[in-house]
């Protein structure tokens, strides 16, 4: 009897320790996801200040944002294979260390090329940690409620990271834009030290086969990737355009501009906890189409607002806030649904490869749209890109007639 009680007590302690370890692991993974999301939005608000300091125009400064996405999307498949061969733990820890070092380089950069190159490296680090993070969750959280809760926390912090980045960057840039780029370094180091203790050992092995040709003929994946690329590019382009407009043309401070742009990201952060339930109720195609319709409409209002009154609080509430909410709501409706739609009809064994292909196309497509907008410097171009995303979404709800 005593032995039975002792055994039961040991089992309970082991289970409690395992649970604490699992949620400690999730804290590291979610913290890295939060850091990656911060990386995009913090750079946006700091662009006018760094452009003035380094002597580059708005078009050149745009590449500070695009470089991170280019490193992420351009190297995702290659680095995913490297992480599988090397082992997720080793790859994850190395990426965090390199991310911290690259953050310091960004903060000390005295030339645009150095800053862009360091941001490219940070995107490559995200290409290592993002797939490894999902692999850890799939491996160490049992299927069912524990895994669902883990994924919810993981995506929730990612969604809120973009919003927090706008606010934090506005405050730090008011002192010096370099503080904004230095901030991720200590955060990455804390995650690295925690990861050394909490990340479980993973053996290396042959990388998973990624049959791109077979995935590119899967219509839901291609349609979702095109829709998400236009969505990302449009939202990035609008935020970059308006951070310059608010700060350089209307004389707003960086923290005022950061707070002003929050409504574009807040809907996605608020919707993220219930995104799965919304998809189950309304389906992906209809939700994506409705959301995609709001984006070009928001672009039209933004274009109109650019020719209206000055940047007083009243003018912001009338001319700026409505289109920010429209675009933000459209993004929130599309974001999770696009990824779910991309994987629909594929067997679970191919989900990892399909997600990697999807993210690659989304990030590279977003960079292409951002580059197009920065070169043309025409607000109408953003509206046309948003309209293209809506037309792509329509192909998912309009039935295709087949002739016999």
BELVEN-V212360 format. One record per helix or strand of 2 or more residues. SS is the DSSP state (2 for helix, 1 for strand). FROM is the first residue (numbers start at 0). LEN is the number of residues. If there is no record, write none. Layout:
ss=SS from=FROM len=LEN
ss=SS from=FROM len=LEN
This chain:
ss=2 from=1 len=53
ss=2 from=57 len=29
ss=2 from=87 len=21
ss=2 from=111 len=29
ss=2 from=144 len=31
ss=2 from=176 len=22
ss=2 from=211 len=5
ss=2 from=218 len=31
ss=2 from=253 len=8
ss=2 from=262 len=20
ss=2 from=283 len=22
ss=2 from=312 len=31
ss=2 from=347 len=29
ss=2 from=378 len=16
